[in-house]
């Protein structure tokens, strides 16, 4: 049995991203392109990242720069949270395929997350990455107000929180 693809599709690497990264075929959907680009980042195939960037948007992007920016990064997981085709964007009536994703990675021993709404466009019957805007994770809201160290303990003892239930925290 072949190794699972790092993109998280659940498919074997040979049946998922490898044929794209090795130039045997071109991704037909924006989701497949995101998955293969994620796998390329993690496996050091930076030429593939340049190649799959829309030719009109490649200026200043090199495989060497991408390799340098990825030094010390260990990719953990890719979560695709939404896809849409032929979405209107911009003032000129452009339409793009869109993928929203979160990617989890480790850098300097710290687990981190990036999110992006990525835009894709076709040129010469091939789908390319155009650009992306950051996605922010949902803000966590506590179900009840946070208790400060010097606030009365919520257990009703009449003591300060730090001298009661918060003493063991």
C-alpha positions as CSV (number, residue, x, y, z in Angstrom):
1,X,0.0,0.0,0.0
2,X,1.3,3.5,-0.9
3,X,1.9,6.2,1.6
4,X,-1.0,8.6,2.2
5,X,-0.8,12.0,0.6
6,X,0.3,14.8,2.9
7,X,-2.5,17.0,1.7
8,X,-5.0,15.1,3.8
9,X,-7.3,13.9,1.0
10,X,-7.2,10.4,2.3
11,X,-5.8,9.1,-1.0
12,X,-2.4,7.6,-1.7
13,X,0.3,10.1,-2.7
14,X,0.7,8.4,-6.0
15,X,-3.0,8.8,-6.7
16,X,-3.3,12.3,-5.5
17,X,-0.6,15.0,-5.6
18,X,2.5,13.2,-7.1
19,X,1.3,13.2,-10.7
20,X,0.7,17.0,-10.5
21,X,4.0,17.8,-8.8
22,X,6.0,15.6,-11.2
23,X,4.3,17.2,-14.2
24,X,2.4,14.1,-15.4
25,X,-0.9,16.0,-15.4
26,X,-2.3,19.4,-14.4
27,X,-4.8,19.9,-11.6
28,X,-8.3,20.4,-13.0
29,X,-9.9,22.0,-9.9
30,X,-8.9,24.7,-7.6
31,X,-9.1,22.3,-4.6
32,X,-6.7,19.9,-6.3
33,X,-4.3,22.8,-7.0
34,X,-4.4,23.9,-3.4
35,X,-3.7,20.4,-2.2
36,X,-0.8,19.9,-4.6
37,X,0.7,23.3,-3.7
38,X,0.5,22.5,0.0
39,X,2.2,19.1,-0.6
40,X,4.8,20.9,-2.8
41,X,5.6,23.3,0.0
42,X,6.0,20.5,2.5
43,X,8.2,18.3,0.2
44,X,10.4,21.1,-1.2
45,X,9.1,21.2,-4.8
46,X,9.4,25.0,-5.0
47,X,9.6,25.0,-8.8
48,X,6.1,23.5,-8.9
49,X,4.9,26.5,-6.8
50,X,6.3,28.9,-9.3
51,X,5.0,27.0,-12.3
52,X,1.4,26.8,-10.8
53,X,1.4,30.6,-10.1
54,X,-0.5,32.5,-12.9
55,X,2.1,33.7,-15.4
56,X,0.7,37.3,-15.1
57,X,1.5,37.2,-11.3
58,X,4.9,35.5,-11.2
59,X,7.1,38.5,-11.3
60,X,9.5,38.5,-8.4
61,X,8.6,34.9,-7.3
62,X,11.5,32.4,-7.4
63,X,11.9,28.9,-6.2
64,X,15.0,30.1,-4.2
65,X,12.9,32.7,-2.3
66,X,10.2,30.2,-1.6
67,X,12.8,27.6,-0.3
68,X,14.4,30.2,1.9
69,X,11.0,31.2,3.4
70,X,10.2,27.6,4.1
71,X,13.4,26.9,6.1
72,X,12.6,25.3,9.4
73,X,8.9,24.9,8.7
74,X,7.3,21.5,9.3
75,X,3.8,21.3,7.8
76,X,1.3,19.3,9.8
77,X,-2.2,19.5,8.2
78,X,-4.3,21.2,5.6
79,X,-8.0,21.9,6.2
80,X,-10.1,22.9,3.2
81,X,-13.1,24.8,4.6
82,X,-14.8,26.0,1.4
83,X,-14.7,26.0,-2.4
84,X,-16.6,28.0,-5.0
85,X,-16.3,28.2,-8.8
86,X,-16.7,31.3,-11.1
87,X,-17.0,33.8,-8.2
88,X,-17.2,37.5,-9.2
89,X,-14.3,39.5,-7.7
90,X,-12.8,42.9,-8.4
91,X,-14.1,46.0,-10.1
92,X,-13.4,44.8,-13.6
93,X,-15.8,41.9,-13.6
94,X,-13.2,39.2,-13.1
95,X,-14.4,35.8,-12.0
96,X,-12.3,33.3,-10.1
97,X,-12.4,29.9,-8.6
98,X,-11.9,30.2,-4.8
99,X,-10.7,27.9,-2.1
100,X,-10.7,28.8,1.6
101,X,-8.2,26.8,3.7
102,X,-6.2,26.7,6.9
103,X,-2.8,25.1,7.0
104,X,-1.1,24.1,10.3
105,X,2.7,24.1,10.6
106,X,5.5,24.2,13.2
107,X,8.2,26.8,13.2
108,X,10.8,27.1,16.0
109,X,8.9,24.6,18.1
110,X,5.7,26.6,18.0
111,X,2.5,25.3,16.3
112,X,1.0,27.9,14.0
113,X,-1.8,28.3,11.6
114,X,-2.4,30.3,8.4
115,X,-5.6,30.8,6.6
116,X,-6.2,32.0,3.1
117,X,-9.0,32.7,0.6
118,X,-7.1,31.8,-2.5
119,X,-8.1,32.9,-6.0
120,X,-7.5,30.9,-9.2
121,X,-7.9,31.7,-12.9
122,X,-7.4,29.9,-16.2
123,X,-5.0,30.6,-18.9
124,X,-4.5,28.4,-21.9
125,X,-6.9,25.9,-20.4
126,X,-4.8,25.5,-17.2
127,X,-5.9,26.6,-13.7
128,X,-3.3,28.8,-11.9
129,X,-3.0,30.4,-8.4
130,X,-3.5,34.1,-8.7
131,X,-3.5,35.6,-5.2
132,X,-4.9,35.2,-1.7
133,X,-6.2,37.2,1.2
134,X,-5.8,36.1,4.8
135,X,-8.5,34.3,6.7
136,X,-8.8,34.8,10.4
137,X,-9.9,32.0,12.7
138,X,-13.1,32.5,14.7
139,X,-12.5,34.5,17.9
140,X,-13.1,32.4,21.0
141,X,-15.7,33.9,23.4
142,X,-15.9,32.6,27.0
143,X,-19.3,31.4,28.0
144,X,-19.0,33.5,31.2
145,X,-16.8,36.4,32.2
146,X,-13.2,35.7,33.2
147,X,-12.6,35.8,37.0
148,X,-9.7,38.0,38.0
149,X,-7.3,37.0,40.8
150,X,-8.6,39.7,43.1
151,X,-12.3,39.2,42.3
152,X,-14.7,37.5,44.7
153,X,-14.6,33.7,44.2
154,X,-17.6,32.6,42.1
155,X,-18.2,29.6,44.5
156,X,-19.7,32.1,47.0
157,X,-17.2,31.6,49.8
158,X,-16.6,35.4,50.1
159,X,-12.9,35.0,49.7
160,X,-10.8,36.4,46.8
161,X,-10.5,34.0,43.9
162,X,-6.7,33.7,44.4
163,X,-7.2,32.6,48.0
164,X,-10.0,30.1,47.2
165,X,-10.7,28.1,44.0
166,X,-7.9,29.9,42.1
167,X,-5.2,28.9,44.6
168,X,-4.6,25.6,42.7
169,X,-4.7,27.2,39.3
